[in-house]
Amino acid sequence: MVNGPLAGLRVLDLTRFVAGSYTTALLAAFGADVIKLEVPPDGDPYRAQGTAQIGGESVLFLSLNSGKRSVALDFRAPEAAAAREALLRSSDFLVENGRPGSLTAHGLDWTQVHERHPAIVYGSISGYGEVGPDAARGGFDLILQAESGVMSVTGSEQSGPVKVGAPLLDVGAGLSCAVGLLAAHAERMRTGVGAHVSSSLLEFALSSLGTVATAMFVSGSVPGLLGTHSPTFAPYGGFRTQDGWIVLAGAGSEDLWRRCCAVLGDDLATDPRFVDNAARVEHRDELTAAMEVTLRRRPTEEWLGRFGEAGVPAAEVRDLAQVFDSEQVRALGAVQELQHASAGSYRAIAPPVRRDGAIASFPRPAPILGADTRDVLSAVGLSDGDVDALIAKGVAVAA
């Protein structure tokens, strides 16, 4: 039996790709019964995408859909109407990430669902938000990184604009939606009425740029490519060493700056270009070059020891193999091993949430397409004959 704070609650999951699938995976890890409704014969497009596979299963799909059950039902077909309504009647949440308005023709937009099932909390994730001239546009993480301004401050003059290496806008929009859904559920417990929660990649991107944008509003100066450095503090960024890269936060206070100078050389402390934080930000490129002259003389490990002794926050820029081999990540239990019927054993990143010291974990592996079609539809009131008829017509698939 699945445990967790959301145990006993059901999520009807109409999501695909990253942002929506991540939202519902979080709810599954919190104990909700997440029913991933997939259109046969192929289901979620991510089942067939990505370069890495295990036992014929896409790692991309496995990573985003652990903890869920799969019902393969073409909810768009007229023959599926009774099954679709039965699923809605049994659900506490519905989550989708189509373009705004894309579910209207099927009676599954917020307005129609709320009219028929007023207690359902309805979650929507889009690229650009629910309103405005771009609302109807589709949006992928890469596109929104460019159009939101995230790429305009990521990279250097040498590299040009660079996307963040992970789909952070997708994940952030998914997290935002999950928070909103839980808040709406708390409200429903008082009122008995559901609400429409929406998030978007653009809105999450804008929130992530909050401190940078606020500084621009005040100064009127539009920030450019910052590389690994901060527009507000210096030194605060990445620096080359003899054998790699470190990041250094030597500007949280003037005391930190003095300690940083004590490690790198007191000539920095007396240079008029670096007399205070504002001057150091203005002359950030010269400061970086001056610091790297010294830093490139010794290996990373030695510098980390010296900065550590001086109380200056510093870290090595690690690759993923180093990260997942670290004692800290192992102590957190952030990687969960699951057993899949065809893929066998695979590892997934657990949600970044702990409750009473225990990390949230997925109750089951990602589902095979249609693995739960018969069980779920029978449980919501369809007879074996009803399910058989849907399968015979190609409207449903049962694994």
Disulfide bonds with the S-S distance in Angstrom:
none
